[in-house]
Amino acid sequence: MTRNVIVVGAGVIGLSIALEAQSRGLAVRVIDRTGPAAGASAGNAGAFAFADILPLASPRIMRQAPKWLLDPLGPLSVPVAYAPRLLPWMWRFWRASRPAQVAASTVAQTAMMRHAQATLDGFLARAGASNMLRREGQLQVYEGGAQFDASLEGWRAREEGGVAFRHLEGDEIRQMQPGLSPRFTHATFTPGWATIDEPKLYVETLAGKFVADGGEIIIADAEALTEEGLRSSAGEMSGRVVIAAGAHSHHLARSAGVRIPLETERGYNTTLPHGGIELRQHITFPAHGFVISKLNGRLRVGGAVELGGLTAPPNYKRADAMLRKAKAFLPGLDITGGTQWMGFRPSLPDSLPAIGPLPGHPNVICAFGHGHLGLTQSTATADIVADLLTGKAPGIDMAPFSPARFQRPI
């Protein structure tokens, strides 16, 4: 069998693409330097966050950022030593926060989310993973009327995008989630939110299905793109290349002379072995930048954004700070015996992923930069990339996601 597609990256995006392309009759092999589910795909919150259509790049975040940056353990942090390297990316982020660009990005993100919802169940069935999905919804909680009122603009945008939700107050919140601190006077429930039982196991399930169906996973470094395909530490490989290497993807693009402004959002979490409470649904604390999610018999507390690159050591004080807040917000939470983790989220300055041909290299397809939404948009991205590989027009407008958008003047 001629293996004519090389997918770089064995995370949830890469393996979803590999499985979908394989199901279309393409011969596929995956290359990854450490193997399946070794990065952000292992330690994420497990959410299919279909309600998250609002781009991170927005006037709302620009207003909050100065306050957050004053707190080194707050929702947003930039290590001083890394700040000079971040300036070009922040300039693009600021430009993407203009109202017209935010409106366009919201339309694009809404289309991607609808496509993700439409492709999810069929993909899970083919992968043998349908039993891993829970549809329990998500609760976003607010401390006081002012905080809630500030969120309403975003909920109006979601309503226009077809996102179902309902607002709650007082006892309604406690009925939805017993044990939540009364400091949270308002909340919004999104029933369309779904979660996976165990993110790492899910990606390993995809890998197992891919190999069982004849795919190959190679543990090696992808070193550079070539005219024929890819040069790796395991030798030369020929075929069309899909770059789905998460936060490392821009390095491979640069080997072909293309610069894409990918940055790394370092996310932190603590997985608690017991938790001590009944978590009825995923809970988001938007003013504090973290979530609590339910895994198989465990709870995961994590989130925040640290724009600090790929090489600095983890600052687990950030995970500790979120855990202390979680205990204050859910007093019955048992925070003992937890396991800490830090992972890299690949983020582009306009909050949209790069999906499509690498500029000047039609045989290389980009599929990276999903930020917090890699798991959420994995099946949509897989469907789109498989369409591109087989010459079929994708089901949504791909112009907003084109990697070539970063080659134009800003």
Stockholm file with secondary structure:
# STOCKHOLM 1.0

chainA/1-410         MTRNVIVVGAGVIGLSIALEAQSRGLAVRVIDRTGPAAGASAGNAGAFAFADILPLASPRIMRQAPKWLLDPLGPLSVPVAYAPRLLPWMWRFWRASRPAQVAASTVAQTAMMRHAQATLDGFLARAGASNMLRREGQLQVYEGGAQFDASLEGWRAREEGGVAFRHLEGDEIRQMQPGLSPRFTHATFTPGWATIDEPKLYVETLAGKFVADGGEIIIADAEALTEEGLRSSAGEMSGRVVIAAGAHSHHLARSAGVRIPLETERGYNTTLPHGGIELRQHITFPAHGFVISKLNGRLRVGGAVELGGLTAPPNYKRADAMLRKAKAFLPGLDITGGTQWMGFRPSLPDSLPAIGPLPGHPNVICAFGHGHLGLTQSTATADIVADLLTGKAPGIDMAPFSPARFQRPI
#=GR chainA/1-410 SS CCCCEEEECCSHHHHHHHHHHHHTTCCEEEEESSCTTCSHHHHSCCEECTTCCSCSSSHHHHHHHHHHHTSTTSSEECCGGGHHHHHHHHHHHHHHTSHHHHHHHHHHHHHHHHHHHHHHHHHHHHHTCGGGEECCCEEEEESSHHHHHHHHHHHHHHHHTTCCCEEEETHHHHHHSTTCCTTCCEEEEETTCEEESCHHHHHHHHHHHHHHTTCEEEESCEEEECSSEEEETTEEEESEEEECCGGGHHHHHHTTTCCCCCEEEEEEEEEESCBSSCCCSEEEETTTTEEEEECSSCEEEEEEEEECTTTSCCCTHHHHHHHHHHHHHSTTCBCTTCEEEEEEEEECTTSCCEEEEETTEEEEEEEECBGGGTTTTHHHHHHHHHHHHTTCCCSSCCGGGCGGGGGSCC
#=GC SS_cons         CCCCEEEECCSHHHHHHHHHHHHTTCCEEEEESSCTTCSHHHHSCCEECTTCCSCSSSHHHHHHHHHHHTSTTSSEECCGGGHHHHHHHHHHHHHHTSHHHHHHHHHHHHHHHHHHHHHHHHHHHHHTCGGGEECCCEEEEESSHHHHHHHHHHHHHHHHTTCCCEEEETHHHHHHSTTCCTTCCEEEEETTCEEESCHHHHHHHHHHHHHHTTCEEEESCEEEECSSEEEETTEEEESEEEECCGGGHHHHHHTTTCCCCCEEEEEEEEEESCBSSCCCSEEEETTTTEEEEECSSCEEEEEEEEECTTTSCCCTHHHHHHHHHHHHHSTTCBCTTCEEEEEEEEECTTSCCEEEEETTEEEEEEEECBGGGTTTTHHHHHHHHHHHHTTCCCSSCCGGGCGGGGGSCC
//
